[in-house]
Amino acid sequence: MYEQLRDIIMDDAKTLVSELKTCPMCGGSAEIKCTLGLFRNEYWVECKKCGLRTMSFKMLSDDAKRNATLMWNRRNGKIDD
């Protein structure tokens, strides 16, 4: 059951991947990651090359994946929309 739910959620997250910038540390590509649990779901963005990541955003709203993407894309205190 959790695997099916995770697949559905990650399919939705794939639409945000095209918005992700490269890693500010190494230039590697990034991906949206999630962990599903009984009491909380969390999303973050992580570099595939060096492992740099954002903080985790709890799935209290549908904006968790969007917030993780905005945090990742933030450079020098600015957020590009």
mmCIF file of the N, C-alpha and C atoms, coordinates in Angstrom:
data_MODEL
# 
_entry.id   MODEL 
# 
loop_
_atom_site.group_PDB 
_atom_site.id 
_atom_site.type_symbol 
_atom_site.label_atom_id 
_atom_site.label_alt_id 
_atom_site.label_comp_id 
_atom_site.label_asym_id 
_atom_site.label_entity_id 
_atom_site.label_seq_id 
_atom_site.pdbx_PDB_ins_code 
_atom_site.Cartn_x 
_atom_site.Cartn_y 
_atom_site.Cartn_z 
_atom_site.occupancy 
_atom_site.B_iso_or_equiv 
_atom_site.pdbx_formal_charge 
_atom_site.auth_seq_id 
_atom_site.auth_comp_id 
_atom_site.auth_asym_id 
_atom_site.auth_atom_id 
_atom_site.pdbx_PDB_model_num 
ATOM 1   N N  . MET A 1 1  ? 0.819  -1.192 0.000   1.00 0.00 ? 1  MET A N  1 
ATOM 2   C CA . MET A 1 1  ? 0.000  0.000  0.000   1.00 0.00 ? 1  MET A CA 1 
ATOM 3   C C  . MET A 1 1  ? 0.868  1.263  0.000   1.00 0.00 ? 1  MET A C  1 
ATOM 4   N N  . TYR A 1 2  ? 1.885  1.297  0.864   1.00 0.00 ? 2  TYR A N  1 
ATOM 5   C CA . TYR A 1 2  ? 2.740  2.477  0.935   1.00 0.00 ? 2  TYR A CA 1 
ATOM 6   C C  . TYR A 1 2  ? 3.519  2.676  -0.364  1.00 0.00 ? 2  TYR A C  1 
ATOM 7   N N  . GLU A 1 3  ? 3.914  1.587  -0.992  1.00 0.00 ? 3  GLU A N  1 
ATOM 8   C CA . GLU A 1 3  ? 4.653  1.699  -2.242  1.00 0.00 ? 3  GLU A CA 1 
ATOM 9   C C  . GLU A 1 3  ? 3.785  2.316  -3.336  1.00 0.00 ? 3  GLU A C  1 
ATOM 10  N N  . GLN A 1 4  ? 2.510  1.934  -3.394  1.00 0.00 ? 4  GLN A N  1 
ATOM 11  C CA . GLN A 1 4  ? 1.592  2.506  -4.391  1.00 0.00 ? 4  GLN A CA 1 
ATOM 12  C C  . GLN A 1 4  ? 1.371  3.984  -4.123  1.00 0.00 ? 4  GLN A C  1 
ATOM 13  N N  . LEU A 1 5  ? 1.182  4.332  -2.864  1.00 0.00 ? 5  LEU A N  1 
ATOM 14  C CA . LEU A 1 5  ? 0.988  5.741  -2.499  1.00 0.00 ? 5  LEU A CA 1 
ATOM 15  C C  . LEU A 1 5  ? 2.228  6.548  -2.822  1.00 0.00 ? 5  LEU A C  1 
ATOM 16  N N  . ARG A 1 6  ? 3.393  5.985  -2.519  1.00 0.00 ? 6  ARG A N  1 
ATOM 17  C CA . ARG A 1 6  ? 4.649  6.688  -2.817  1.00 0.00 ? 6  ARG A CA 1 
ATOM 18  C C  . ARG A 1 6  ? 4.799  6.893  -4.330  1.00 0.00 ? 6  ARG A C  1 
ATOM 19  N N  . ASP A 1 7  ? 4.446  5.894  -5.122  1.00 0.00 ? 7  ASP A N  1 
ATOM 20  C CA . ASP A 1 7  ? 4.546  6.022  -6.578  1.00 0.00 ? 7  ASP A CA 1 
ATOM 21  C C  . ASP A 1 7  ? 3.633  7.119  -7.105  1.00 0.00 ? 7  ASP A C  1 
ATOM 22  N N  . ILE A 1 8  ? 2.430  7.215  -6.579  1.00 0.00 ? 8  ILE A N  1 
ATOM 23  C CA . ILE A 1 8  ? 1.492  8.255  -7.003  1.00 0.00 ? 8  ILE A CA 1 
ATOM 24  C C  . ILE A 1 8  ? 2.040  9.633  -6.660  1.00 0.00 ? 8  ILE A C  1 
ATOM 25  N N  . ILE A 1 9  ? 2.541  9.776  -5.455  1.00 0.00 ? 9  ILE A N  1 
ATOM 26  C CA . ILE A 1 9  ? 3.069  11.060 -5.012  1.00 0.00 ? 9  ILE A CA 1 
ATOM 27  C C  . ILE A 1 9  ? 4.309  11.437 -5.811  1.00 0.00 ? 9  ILE A C  1 
ATOM 28  N N  . MET A 1 10 ? 5.186  10.478 -6.069  1.00 0.00 ? 10 MET A N  1 
ATOM 29  C CA . MET A 1 10 ? 6.409  10.783 -6.796  1.00 0.00 ? 10 MET A CA 1 
ATOM 30  C C  . MET A 1 10 ? 6.126  11.078 -8.268  1.00 0.00 ? 10 MET A C  1 
ATOM 31  N N  . ASP A 1 11 ? 5.079  10.499 -8.847  1.00 0.00 ? 11 ASP A N  1 
ATOM 32  C CA . ASP A 1 11 ? 4.696  10.862 -10.214 1.00 0.00 ? 11 ASP A CA 1 
ATOM 33  C C  . ASP A 1 11 ? 4.330  12.334 -10.273 1.00 0.00 ? 11 ASP A C  1 
ATOM 34  N N  . ASP A 1 12 ? 3.624  12.800 -9.257  1.00 0.00 ? 12 ASP A N  1 
ATOM 35  C CA . ASP A 1 12 ? 3.277  14.214 -9.177  1.00 0.00 ? 12 ASP A CA 1 
ATOM 36  C C  . ASP A 1 12 ? 4.533  15.063 -9.004  1.00 0.00 ? 12 ASP A C  1 
ATOM 37  N N  . ALA A 1 13 ? 5.478  14.562 -8.242  1.00 0.00 ? 13 ALA A N  1 
ATOM 38  C CA . ALA A 1 13 ? 6.714  15.308 -8.003  1.00 0.00 ? 13 ALA A CA 1 
ATOM 39  C C  . ALA A 1 13 ? 7.549  15.438 -9.270  1.00 0.00 ? 13 ALA A C  1 
ATOM 40  N N  . LYS A 1 14 ? 7.431  14.494 -10.188 1.00 0.00 ? 14 LYS A N  1 
ATOM 41  C CA . LYS A 1 14 ? 8.207  14.545 -11.424 1.00 0.00 ? 14 LYS A CA 1 
ATOM 42  C C  . LYS A 1 14 ? 7.900  15.800 -12.235 1.00 0.00 ? 14 LYS A C  1 
ATOM 43  N N  . THR A 1 15 ? 6.694  16.338 -12.077 1.00 0.00 ? 15 THR A N  1 
ATOM 44  C CA . THR A 1 15 ? 6.359  17.561 -12.805 1.00 0.00 ? 15 THR A CA 1 
ATOM 45  C C  . THR A 1 15 ? 7.174  18.742 -12.302 1.00 0.00 ? 15 THR A C  1 
ATOM 46  N N  . LEU A 1 16 ? 7.643  18.678 -11.068 1.00 0.00 ? 16 LEU A N  1 
ATOM 47  C CA . LEU A 1 16 ? 8.446  19.761 -10.505 1.00 0.00 ? 16 LEU A CA 1 
ATOM 48  C C  . LEU A 1 16 ? 9.935  19.619 -10.822 1.00 0.00 ? 16 LEU A C  1 
ATOM 49  N N  . VAL A 1 17 ? 10.366 18.424 -11.204 1.00 0.00 ? 17 VAL A N  1 
ATOM 50  C CA . VAL A 1 17 ? 11.785 18.173 -11.427 1.00 0.00 ? 17 VAL A CA 1 
ATOM 51  C C  . VAL A 1 17 ? 12.350 19.088 -12.506 1.00 0.00 ? 17 VAL A C  1 
ATOM 52  N N  . SER A 1 18 ? 11.560 19.367 -13.531 1.00 0.00 ? 18 SER A N  1 
ATOM 53  C CA . SER A 1 18 ? 12.054 20.228 -14.607 1.00 0.00 ? 18 SER A CA 1 
ATOM 54  C C  . SER A 1 18 ? 12.330 21.638 -14.110 1.00 0.00 ? 18 SER A C  1 
ATOM 55  N N  . GLU A 1 19 ? 11.788 21.993 -12.956 1.00 0.00 ? 19 GLU A N  1 
ATOM 56  C CA . GLU A 1 19 ? 12.005 23.314 -12.385 1.00 0.00 ? 19 GLU A CA 1 
ATOM 57  C C  . GLU A 1 19 ? 13.261 23.382 -11.528 1.00 0.00 ? 19 GLU A C  1 
ATOM 58  N N  . LEU A 1 20 ? 13.858 22.250 -11.209 1.00 0.00 ? 20 LEU A N  1 
ATOM 59  C CA . LEU A 1 20 ? 15.003 22.233 -10.305 1.00 0.00 ? 20 LEU A CA 1 
ATOM 60  C C  . LEU A 1 20 ? 16.273 22.740 -10.991 1.00 0.00 ? 20 LEU A C  1 
ATOM 61  N N  . LYS A 1 21 ? 16.974 23.604 -10.287 1.00 0.00 ? 21 LYS A N  1 
ATOM 62  C CA . LYS A 1 21 ? 18.273 24.073 -10.759 1.00 0.00 ? 21 LYS A CA 1 
ATOM 63  C C  . LYS A 1 21 ? 19.331 23.028 -10.428 1.00 0.00 ? 21 LYS A C  1 
ATOM 64  N N  . THR A 1 22 ? 20.508 23.193 -11.023 1.00 0.00 ? 22 THR A N  1 
ATOM 65  C CA . THR A 1 22 ? 21.616 22.306 -10.696 1.00 0.00 ? 22 THR A CA 1 
ATOM 66  C C  . THR A 1 22 ? 22.117 22.619 -9.287  1.00 0.00 ? 22 THR A C  1 
ATOM 67  N N  . CYS A 1 23 ? 22.896 21.726 -8.752  1.00 0.00 ? 23 CYS A N  1 
ATOM 68  C CA . CYS A 1 23 ? 23.429 21.874 -7.397  1.00 0.00 ? 23 CYS A CA 1 
ATOM 69  C C  . CYS A 1 23 ? 24.347 23.091 -7.313  1.00 0.00 ? 23 CYS A C  1 
ATOM 70  N N  . PRO A 1 24 ? 24.166 23.936 -6.298  1.00 0.00 ? 24 PRO A N  1 
ATOM 71  C CA . PRO A 1 24 ? 25.031 25.116 -6.165  1.00 0.00 ? 24 PRO A CA 1 
ATOM 72  C C  . PRO A 1 24 ? 26.456 24.765 -5.724  1.00 0.00 ? 24 PRO A C  1 
ATOM 73  N N  . MET A 1 25 ? 26.664 23.549 -5.225  1.00 0.00 ? 25 MET A N  1 
ATOM 74  C CA . MET A 1 25 ? 27.993 23.151 -4.760  1.00 0.00 ? 25 MET A CA 1 
ATOM 75  C C  . MET A 1 25 ? 28.812 22.457 -5.842  1.00 0.00 ? 25 MET A C  1 
ATOM 76  N N  . CYS A 1 26 ? 28.175 21.512 -6.563  1.00 0.00 ? 26 CYS A N  1 
ATOM 77  C CA . CYS A 1 26 ? 28.947 20.700 -7.506  1.00 0.00 ? 26 CYS A CA 1 
ATOM 78  C C  . CYS A 1 26 ? 28.424 20.761 -8.938  1.00 0.00 ? 26 CYS A C  1 
ATOM 79  N N  . GLY A 1 27 ? 27.260 21.365 -9.144  1.00 0.00 ? 27 GLY A N  1 
ATOM 80  C CA . GLY A 1 27 ? 26.686 21.446 -10.482 1.00 0.00 ? 27 GLY A CA 1 
ATOM 81  C C  . GLY A 1 27 ? 25.933 20.206 -10.905 1.00 0.00 ? 27 GLY A C  1 
ATOM 82  N N  . GLY A 1 28 ? 25.786 19.240 -10.010 1.00 0.00 ? 28 GLY A N  1 
ATOM 83  C CA . GLY A 1 28 ? 25.077 17.998 -10.323 1.00 0.00 ? 28 GLY A CA 1 
ATOM 84  C C  . GLY A 1 28 ? 23.578 18.206 -10.426 1.00 0.00 ? 28 GLY A C  1 
ATOM 85  N N  . SER A 1 29 ? 22.894 17.210 -10.941 1.00 0.00 ? 29 SER A N  1 
ATOM 86  C CA . SER A 1 29 ? 21.438 17.290 -11.051 1.00 0.00 ? 29 SER A CA 1 
ATOM 87  C C  . SER A 1 29 ? 20.799 16.901 -9.719  1.00 0.00 ? 29 SER A C  1 
ATOM 88  N N  . ALA A 1 30 ? 19.574 17.357 -9.524  1.00 0.00 ? 30 ALA A N  1 
ATOM 89  C CA . ALA A 1 30 ? 18.888 17.142 -8.260  1.00 0.00 ? 30 ALA A CA 1 
ATOM 90  C C  . ALA A 1 30 ? 17.586 16.387 -8.492  1.00 0.00 ? 30 ALA A C  1 
ATOM 91  N N  . GLU A 1 31 ? 17.059 15.834 -7.422  1.00 0.00 ? 31 GLU A N  1 
ATOM 92  C CA . GLU A 1 31 ? 15.781 15.148 -7.492  1.00 0.00 ? 31 GLU A CA 1 
ATOM 93  C C  . GLU A 1 31 ? 14.992 15.391 -6.215  1.00 0.00 ? 31 GLU A C  1 
ATOM 94  N N  . ILE A 1 32 ? 13.681 15.286 -6.346  1.00 0.00 ? 32 ILE A N  1 
ATOM 95  C CA . ILE A 1 32 ? 12.800 15.403 -5.192  1.00 0.00 ? 32 ILE A CA 1 
ATOM 96  C C  . ILE A 1 32 ? 12.716 14.033 -4.543  1.00 0.00 ? 32 ILE A C  1 
ATOM 97  N N  . LYS A 1 33 ? 12.920 13.997 -3.248  1.00 0.00 ? 33 LYS A N  1 
ATOM 98  C CA . LYS A 1 33 ? 12.867 12.743 -2.492  1.00 0.00 ? 33 LYS A CA 1 
ATOM 99  C C  . LYS A 1 33 ? 11.734 12.838 -1.485  1.00 0.00 ? 33 LYS A C  1 
ATOM 100 N N  . CYS A 1 34 ? 11.226 11.692 -1.082  1.00 0.00 ? 34 CYS A N  1 
ATOM 101 C CA . CYS A 1 34 ? 10.193 11.700 -0.046  1.00 0.00 ? 34 CYS A CA 1 
ATOM 102 C C  . CYS A 1 34 ? 10.319 10.464 0.824   1.00 0.00 ? 34 CYS A C  1 
ATOM 103 N N  . THR A 1 35 ? 9.793  10.588 2.004   1.00 0.00 ? 35 THR A N  1 
ATOM 104 C CA . THR A 1 35 ? 9.671  9.460  2.905   1.00 0.00 ? 35 THR A CA 1 
ATOM 105 C C  . THR A 1 35 ? 8.230  9.457  3.393   1.00 0.00 ? 35 THR A C  1 
ATOM 106 N N  . LEU A 1 36 ? 7.625  8.297  3.376   1.00 0.00 ? 36 LEU A N  1 
ATOM 107 C CA . LEU A 1 36 ? 6.238  8.165  3.806   1.00 0.00 ? 36 LEU A CA 1 
ATOM 108 C C  . LEU A 1 36 ? 6.199  7.374  5.098   1.00 0.00 ? 36 LEU A C  1 
ATOM 109 N N  . GLY A 1 37 ? 5.404  7.846  6.021   1.00 0.00 ? 37 GLY A N  1 
ATOM 110 C CA . GLY A 1 37 ? 5.255  7.161  7.286   1.00 0.00 ? 37 GLY A CA 1 
ATOM 111 C C  . GLY A 1 37 ? 3.807  7.144  7.720   1.00 0.00 ? 37 GLY A C  1 
ATOM 112 N N  . LEU A 1 38 ? 3.558  6.507  8.813   1.00 0.00 ? 38 LEU A N  1 
ATOM 113 C CA . LEU A 1 38 ? 2.189  6.438  9.319   1.00 0.00 ? 38 LEU A CA 1 
ATOM 114 C C  . LEU A 1 38 ? 1.671  7.797  9.761   1.00 0.00 ? 38 LEU A C  1 
ATOM 115 N N  . PHE A 1 39 ? 2.546  8.602  10.326  1.00 0.00 ? 39 PHE A N  1 
ATOM 116 C CA . PHE A 1 39 ? 2.104  9.862  10.906  1.00 0.00 ? 39 PHE A CA 1 
ATOM 117 C C  . PHE A 1 39 ? 2.614  11.099 10.184  1.00 0.00 ? 39 PHE A C  1 
ATOM 118 N N  . ARG A 1 40 ? 3.590  10.925 9.284   1.00 0.00 ? 40 ARG A N  1 
ATOM 119 C CA . ARG A 1 40 ? 4.097  12.086 8.574   1.00 0.00 ? 40 ARG A CA 1 
ATOM 120 C C  . ARG A 1 40 ? 4.744  11.681 7.255   1.00 0.00 ? 40 ARG A C  1 
ATOM 121 N N  . ASN A 1 41 ? 4.634  12.539 6.292   1.00 0.00 ? 41 ASN A N  1 
ATOM 122 C CA . ASN A 1 41 ? 5.314  12.406 5.014   1.00 0.00 ? 41 ASN A CA 1 
ATOM 123 C C  . ASN A 1 41 ? 6.208  13.623 4.881   1.00 0.00 ? 41 ASN A C  1 
ATOM 124 N N  . GLU A 1 42 ? 7.412  13.419 4.394   1.00 0.00 ? 42 GLU A N  1 
ATOM 125 C CA . GLU A 1 42 ? 8.347  14.524 4.253   1.00 0.00 ? 42 GLU A CA 1 
ATOM 126 C C  . GLU A 1 42 ? 8.924  14.544 2.844   1.00 0.00 ? 42 GLU A C  1 
ATOM 127 N N  . TYR A 1 43 ? 9.191  15.764 2.354   1.00 0.00 ? 43 TYR A N  1 
ATOM 128 C CA . TYR A 1 43 ? 9.785  15.966 1.044   1.00 0.00 ? 43 TYR A CA 1 
ATOM 129 C C  . TYR A 1 43 ? 11.019 16.841 1.176   1.00 0.00 ? 43 TYR A C  1 
ATOM 130 N N  . TRP A 1 44 ? 12.027 16.574 0.346   1.00 0.00 ? 44 TRP A N  1 
ATOM 131 C CA . TRP A 1 44 ? 13.212 17.400 0.268   1.00 0.00 ? 44 TRP A CA 1 
ATOM 132 C C  . TRP A 1 44 ? 13.804 17.236 -1.128  1.00 0.00 ? 44 TRP A C  1 
ATOM 133 N N  . VAL A 1 45 ? 14.719 18.115 -1.481  1.00 0.00 ? 45 VAL A N  1 
ATOM 134 C CA . VAL A 1 45 ? 15.434 18.008 -2.745  1.00 0.00 ? 45 VAL A CA 1 
ATOM 135 C C  . VAL A 1 45 ? 16.883 17.672 -2.414  1.00 0.00 ? 45 VAL A C  1 
ATOM 136 N N  . GLU A 1 46 ? 17.452 16.752 -3.189  1.00 0.00 ? 46 GLU A N  1 
ATOM 137 C CA . GLU A 1 46 ? 18.810 16.275 -2.917  1.00 0.00 ? 46 GLU A CA 1 
ATOM 138 C C  . GLU A 1 46 ? 19.603 16.167 -4.217  1.00 0.00 ? 46 GLU A C  1 
ATOM 139 N N  . CYS A 1 47 ? 20.857 16.575 -4.157  1.00 0.00 ? 47 CYS A N  1 
ATOM 140 C CA . CYS A 1 47 ? 21.756 16.441 -5.297  1.00 0.00 ? 47 CYS A CA 1 
ATOM 141 C C  . CYS A 1 47 ? 22.117 14.965 -5.481  1.00 0.00 ? 47 CYS A C  1 
ATOM 142 N N  . LYS A 1 48 ? 22.027 14.492 -6.720  1.00 0.00 ? 48 LYS A N  1 
ATOM 143 C CA . LYS A 1 48 ? 22.353 13.097 -7.014  1.00 0.00 ? 48 LYS A CA 1 
ATOM 144 C C  . LYS A 1 48 ? 23.854 12.833 -6.947  1.00 0.00 ? 48 LYS A C  1 
ATOM 145 N N  . LYS A 1 49 ? 24.657 13.877 -7.086  1.00 0.00 ? 49 LYS A N  1 
ATOM 146 C CA . LYS A 1 49 ? 26.111 13.709 -7.145  1.00 0.00 ? 49 LYS A CA 1 
ATOM 147 C C  . LYS A 1 49 ? 26.777 13.828 -5.769  1.00 0.00 ? 49 LYS A C  1 
ATOM 148 N N  . CYS A 1 50 ? 26.534 14.937 -5.069  1.00 0.00 ? 50 CYS A N  1 
ATOM 149 C CA . CYS A 1 50 ? 27.253 15.171 -3.809  1.00 0.00 ? 50 CYS A CA 1 
ATOM 150 C C  . CYS A 1 50 ? 26.399 14.980 -2.554  1.00 0.00 ? 50 CYS A C  1 
ATOM 151 N N  . GLY A 1 51 ? 25.080 14.846 -2.715  1.00 0.00 ? 51 GLY A N  1 
ATOM 152 C CA . GLY A 1 51 ? 24.221 14.599 -1.564  1.00 0.00 ? 51 GLY A CA 1 
ATOM 153 C C  . GLY A 1 51 ? 23.738 15.839 -0.828  1.00 0.00 ? 51 GLY A C  1 
ATOM 154 N N  . LEU A 1 52 ? 24.130 17.037 -1.295  1.00 0.00 ? 52 LEU A N  1 
ATOM 155 C CA . LEU A 1 52 ? 23.619 18.250 -0.670  1.00 0.00 ? 52 LEU A CA 1 
ATOM 156 C C  . LEU A 1 52 ? 22.098 18.218 -0.742  1.00 0.00 ? 52 LEU A C  1 
ATOM 157 N N  . ARG A 1 53 ? 21.425 18.660 0.316   1.00 0.00 ? 53 ARG A N  1 
ATOM 158 C CA . ARG A 1 53 ? 19.968 18.598 0.345   1.00 0.00 ? 53 ARG A CA 1 
ATOM 159 C C  . ARG A 1 53 ? 19.351 19.773 1.084   1.00 0.00 ? 53 ARG A C  1 
ATOM 160 N N  . THR A 1 54 ? 18.079 19.974 0.827   1.00 0.00 ? 54 THR A N  1 
ATOM 161 C CA . THR A 1 54 ? 17.334 20.996 1.547   1.00 0.00 ? 54 THR A CA 1 
ATOM 162 C C  . THR A 1 54 ? 16.850 20.410 2.869   1.00 0.00 ? 54 THR A C  1 
ATOM 163 N N  . MET A 1 55 ? 16.270 21.253 3.668   1.00 0.00 ? 55 MET A N  1 
ATOM 164 C CA . MET A 1 55 ? 15.579 20.758 4.844   1.00 0.00 ? 55 MET A CA 1 
ATOM 165 C C  . MET A 1 55 ? 14.352 19.971 4.387   1.00 0.00 ? 55 MET A C  1 
ATOM 166 N N  . SER A 1 56 ? 13.780 19.180 5.268   1.00 0.00 ? 56 SER A N  1 
ATOM 167 C CA . SER A 1 56 ? 12.588 18.412 4.945   1.00 0.00 ? 56 SER A CA 1 
ATOM 168 C C  . SER A 1 56 ? 11.346 19.253 5.179   1.00 0.00 ? 56 SER A C  1 
ATOM 169 N N  . PHE A 1 57 ? 10.381 19.111 4.283   1.00 0.00 ? 57 PHE A N  1 
ATOM 170 C CA . PHE A 1 57 ? 9.097  19.781 4.434   1.00 0.00 ? 57 PHE A CA 1 
ATOM 171 C C  . PHE A 1 57 ? 8.048  18.722 4.692   1.00 0.00 ? 57 PHE A C  1 
ATOM 172 N N  . LYS A 1 58 ? 7.327  18.876 5.790   1.00 0.00 ? 58 LYS A N  1 
ATOM 173 C CA . LYS A 1 58 ? 6.313  17.907 6.161   1.00 0.00 ? 58 LYS A CA 1 
ATOM 174 C C  . LYS A 1 58 ? 5.072  18.079 5.292   1.00 0.00 ? 58 LYS A C  1 
ATOM 175 N N  . MET A 1 59 ? 4.438  16.987 4.988   1.00 0.00 ? 59 MET A N  1 
ATOM 176 C CA . MET A 1 59 ? 3.269  16.994 4.119   1.00 0.00 ? 59 MET A CA 1 
ATOM 177 C C  . MET A 1 59 ? 2.029  17.369 4.922   1.00 0.00 ? 59 MET A C  1 
ATOM 178 N N  . LEU A 1 60 ? 1.988  18.632 5.329   1.00 0.00 ? 60 LEU A N  1 
ATOM 179 C CA . LEU A 1 60 ? 0.806  19.149 6.001   1.00 0.00 ? 60 LEU A CA 1 
ATOM 180 C C  . LEU A 1 60 ? -0.111 19.825 4.997   1.00 0.00 ? 60 LEU A C  1 
ATOM 181 N N  . SER A 1 61 ? 0.432  20.079 3.833   1.00 0.00 ? 61 SER A N  1 
ATOM 182 C CA . SER A 1 61 ? -0.349 20.685 2.759   1.00 0.00 ? 61 SER A CA 1 
ATOM 183 C C  . SER A 1 61 ? 0.176  20.174 1.439   1.00 0.00 ? 61 SER A C  1 
ATOM 184 N N  . ASP A 1 62 ? -0.510 20.498 0.369   1.00 0.00 ? 62 ASP A N  1 
ATOM 185 C CA . ASP A 1 62 ? -0.074 20.083 -0.964  1.00 0.00 ? 62 ASP A CA 1 
ATOM 186 C C  . ASP A 1 62 ? 1.140  20.875 -1.423  1.00 0.00 ? 62 ASP A C  1 
ATOM 187 N N  . ASP A 1 63 ? 1.576  21.856 -0.649  1.00 0.00 ? 63 ASP A N  1 
ATOM 188 C CA . ASP A 1 63 ? 2.689  22.712 -1.044  1.00 0.00 ? 63 ASP A CA 1 
ATOM 189 C C  . ASP A 1 63 ? 4.045  22.181 -0.605  1.00 0.00 ? 63 ASP A C  1 
ATOM 190 N N  . ALA A 1 64 ? 4.115  21.044 0.021   1.00 0.00 ? 64 ALA A N  1 
ATOM 191 C CA . ALA A 1 64 ? 5.387  20.541 0.545   1.00 0.00 ? 64 ALA A CA 1 
ATOM 192 C C  . ALA A 1 64 ? 6.418  20.345 -0.562  1.00 0.00 ? 64 ALA A C  1 
ATOM 193 N N  . LYS A 1 65 ? 6.031  19.726 -1.665  1.00 0.00 ? 65 LYS A N  1 
ATOM 194 C CA . LYS A 1 65 ? 6.971  19.514 -2.779  1.00 0.00 ? 65 LYS A CA 1 
ATOM 195 C C  . LYS A 1 65 ? 7.370  20.841 -3.405  1.00 0.00 ? 65 LYS A C  1 
ATOM 196 N N  . ARG A 1 66 ? 6.407  21.737 -3.529  1.00 0.00 ? 66 ARG A N  1 
ATOM 197 C CA . ARG A 1 66 ? 6.684  23.061 -4.104  1.00 0.00 ? 66 ARG A CA 1 
ATOM 198 C C  . ARG A 1 66 ? 7.645  23.837 -3.211  1.00 0.00 ? 66 ARG A C  1 
ATOM 199 N N  . ASN A 1 67 ? 7.438  23.775 -1.899  1.00 0.00 ? 67 ASN A N  1 
ATOM 200 C CA . ASN A 1 67 ? 8.314  24.477 -0.961  1.00 0.00 ? 67 ASN A CA 1 
ATOM 201 C C  . ASN A 1 67 ? 9.740  23.929 -1.016  1.00 0.00 ? 67 ASN A C  1 
ATOM 202 N N  . ALA A 1 68 ? 9.878  22.616 -1.138  1.00 0.00 ? 68 ALA A N  1 
ATOM 203 C CA . ALA A 1 68 ? 11.208 22.017 -1.249  1.00 0.00 ? 68 ALA A CA 1 
ATOM 204 C C  . ALA A 1 68 ? 11.891 22.494 -2.529  1.00 0.00 ? 68 ALA A C  1 
ATOM 205 N N  . THR A 1 69 ? 11.132 22.569 -3.628  1.00 0.00 ? 69 THR A N  1 
ATOM 206 C CA . THR A 1 69 ? 11.683 23.046 -4.900  1.00 0.00 ? 69 THR A CA 1 
ATOM 207 C C  . THR A 1 69 ? 12.110 24.498 -4.808  1.00 0.00 ? 69 THR A C  1 
ATOM 208 N N  . LEU A 1 70 ? 11.277 25.336 -4.202  1.00 0.00 ? 70 LEU A N  1 
ATOM 209 C CA . LEU A 1 70 ? 11.624 26.750 -4.049  1.00 0.00 ? 70 LEU A CA 1 
ATOM 210 C C  . LEU A 1 70 ? 12.869 26.924 -3.189  1.00 0.00 ? 70 LEU A C  1 
ATOM 211 N N  . MET A 1 71 ? 12.980 26.129 -2.126  1.00 0.00 ? 71 MET A N  1 
ATOM 212 C CA . MET A 1 71 ? 14.151 26.210 -1.251  1.00 0.00 ? 71 MET A CA 1 
ATOM 213 C C  . MET A 1 71 ? 15.411 25.811 -2.025  1.00 0.00 ? 71 MET A C  1 
ATOM 214 N N  . TRP A 1 72 ? 15.334 24.754 -2.816  1.00 0.00 ? 72 TRP A N  1 
ATOM 215 C CA . TRP A 1 72 ? 16.490 24.300 -3.592  1.00 0.00 ? 72 TRP A CA 1 
ATOM 216 C C  . TRP A 1 72 ? 16.920 25.352 -4.602  1.00 0.00 ? 72 TRP A C  1 
ATOM 217 N N  . ASN A 1 73 ? 15.956 25.975 -5.247  1.00 0.00 ? 73 ASN A N  1 
ATOM 218 C CA . ASN A 1 73 ? 16.261 26.940 -6.308  1.00 0.00 ? 73 ASN A CA 1 
ATOM 219 C C  . ASN A 1 73 ? 16.703 28.298 -5.772  1.00 0.00 ? 73 ASN A C  1 
ATOM 220 N N  . ARG A 1 74 ? 16.664 28.471 -4.479  1.00 0.00 ? 74 ARG A N  1 
ATOM 221 C CA . ARG A 1 74 ? 17.056 29.746 -3.876  1.00 0.00 ? 74 ARG A CA 1 
ATOM 222 C C  . ARG A 1 74 ? 18.558 29.933 -3.980  1.00 0.00 ? 74 ARG A C  1 
ATOM 223 N N  . ARG A 1 75 ? 18.968 31.083 -4.507  1.00 0.00 ? 75 ARG A N  1 
ATOM 224 C CA . ARG A 1 75 ? 20.390 31.399 -4.654  1.00 0.00 ? 75 ARG A CA 1 
ATOM 225 C C  . ARG A 1 75 ? 20.637 32.808 -4.124  1.00 0.00 ? 75 ARG A C  1 
ATOM 226 N N  . ASN A 1 76 ? 21.640 32.951 -3.257  1.00 0.00 ? 76 ASN A N  1 
ATOM 227 C CA . ASN A 1 76 ? 22.009 34.259 -2.710  1.00 0.00 ? 76 ASN A CA 1 
ATOM 228 C C  . ASN A 1 76 ? 20.833 35.000 -2.103  1.00 0.00 ? 76 ASN A C  1 
ATOM 229 N N  . GLY A 1 77 ? 19.969 34.252 -1.407  1.00 0.00 ? 77 GLY A N  1 
ATOM 230 C CA . GLY A 1 77 ? 18.840 34.878 -0.729  1.00 0.00 ? 77 GLY A CA 1 
ATOM 231 C C  . GLY A 1 77 ? 17.682 35.240 -1.645  1.00 0.00 ? 77 GLY A C  1 
ATOM 232 N N  . LYS A 1 78 ? 17.755 34.884 -2.919  1.00 0.00 ? 78 LYS A N  1 
ATOM 233 C CA . LYS A 1 78 ? 16.690 35.212 -3.872  1.00 0.00 ? 78 LYS A CA 1 
ATOM 234 C C  . LYS A 1 78 ? 16.029 33.939 -4.360  1.00 0.00 ? 78 LYS A C  1 
ATOM 235 N N  . ILE A 1 79 ? 14.736 34.022 -4.576  1.00 0.00 ? 79 ILE A N  1 
ATOM 236 C CA . ILE A 1 79 ? 13.985 32.899 -5.131  1.00 0.00 ? 79 ILE A CA 1 
ATOM 237 C C  . ILE A 1 79 ? 13.494 33.297 -6.505  1.00 0.00 ? 79 ILE A C  1 
ATOM 238 N N  . ASP A 1 80 ? 13.827 32.485 -7.500  1.00 0.00 ? 80 ASP A N  1 
ATOM 239 C CA . ASP A 1 80 ? 13.323 32.721 -8.856  1.00 0.00 ? 80 ASP A CA 1 
ATOM 240 C C  . ASP A 1 80 ? 12.018 31.978 -9.025  1.00 0.00 ? 80 ASP A C  1 
ATOM 241 N N  . ASP A 1 81 ? 10.996 32.665 -9.488  1.00 0.00 ? 81 ASP A N  1 
ATOM 242 C CA . ASP A 1 81 ? 9.711  32.003 -9.755  1.00 0.00 ? 81 ASP A CA 1 
ATOM 243 C C  . ASP A 1 81 ? 9.646  31.553 -11.186 1.00 0.00 ? 81 ASP A C  1 
# 
